[in-house]
């Protein structure tokens, strides 16, 4: 990825300009975090339905992830105890669409390469 000037951005941990992206990587890299966002992207869900869709994710881990996503202002819990994406969460979902598109191309390539 290159900046508007054409120079590759610095990725040094000491560079304060990298703090937001490093914080995002740390948050999104936690197990089950992206899956929670994926499941909430199409529509808000209650805890039990979200837990059902999460498969192997334990209730305790799901609860912690939801708390972390709420603290990061990506998810909100409504008075009706429904979890939904905030505007920032929706924007992140839109950004992750590129990853979804890439994953489909990657899977097609991996499938055609095996055999």
MOZI-V547143 format. One record per residue. RES is the residue in one small letter. PHI is phi in degrees with one decimal (none if undefined). Layout:
res=RES phi=PHI
res=RES phi=PHI
This chain:
res=x phi=none
res=x phi=-119.6
res=x phi=-76.9
res=x phi=-59.9
res=x phi=-77.3
res=x phi=94.5
res=x phi=-80.7
res=x phi=-73.9
res=x phi=-66.8
res=x phi=-68.8
res=x phi=-116.6
res=x phi=-65.9
res=x phi=-64.1
res=x phi=-80.2
res=x phi=-75.8
res=x phi=-58.8
res=x phi=-65.3
res=x phi=-88.5
res=x phi=-55.3
res=x phi=-61.8
res=x phi=-70.4
res=x phi=-66.9
res=x phi=-64.7
res=x phi=-65.1
res=x phi=-61.5
res=x phi=-63.8
res=x phi=-66.5
res=x phi=-72.4
res=x phi=-81.2
res=x phi=-69.7
res=x phi=-54.0
res=x phi=79.1
res=x phi=-62.6
res=x phi=-64.2
res=x phi=-64.2
res=x phi=-59.2
res=x phi=-62.0
res=x phi=-60.6
res=x phi=-70.7
res=x phi=-86.4
res=x phi=-59.3
res=x phi=-73.6
res=x phi=-168.0
res=x phi=-61.7
res=x phi=-140.7
res=x phi=-77.3
res=x phi=-57.6
res=x phi=-64.5
res=x phi=-68.2
res=x phi=-62.2
res=x phi=-60.1
res=x phi=-60.9
res=x phi=-73.9
res=x phi=-82.9
res=x phi=64.3
res=x phi=-77.7
res=x phi=-71.3
res=x phi=-73.5
res=x phi=-60.1
res=x phi=-67.4
res=x phi=-66.4
res=x phi=-59.9
res=x phi=-60.7
res=x phi=-64.2
res=x phi=-62.1
res=x phi=-62.8
res=x phi=-62.7
res=x phi=-65.5
res=x phi=-69.2
res=x phi=-67.7
res=x phi=-62.2
res=x phi=-85.3
res=x phi=61.5
res=x phi=-104.2
res=x phi=-134.0
res=x phi=-127.0
res=x phi=-104.5
res=x phi=-77.3
res=x phi=-57.2
res=x phi=-82.2
res=x phi=63.3
res=x phi=-109.0
res=x phi=-97.3
res=x phi=-143.9
res=x phi=-72.8
res=x phi=-80.7
res=x phi=-58.9
res=x phi=-63.0
res=x phi=-64.9
res=x phi=-65.6
res=x phi=-62.6
res=x phi=-63.7
res=x phi=-58.3
res=x phi=-63.7
res=x phi=-64.0
res=x phi=-74.0
res=x phi=-58.4
res=x phi=-62.0
res=x phi=-66.1
res=x phi=-60.1
res=x phi=-60.4
res=x phi=-60.9
res=x phi=-63.1
res=x phi=-67.6
res=x phi=-64.4
res=x phi=-61.7
res=x phi=-63.4
res=x phi=-63.6
res=x phi=-66.8
res=x phi=-63.4
res=x phi=-66.3
res=x phi=-75.1
res=x phi=-80.9
res=x phi=-92.1
res=x phi=141.0
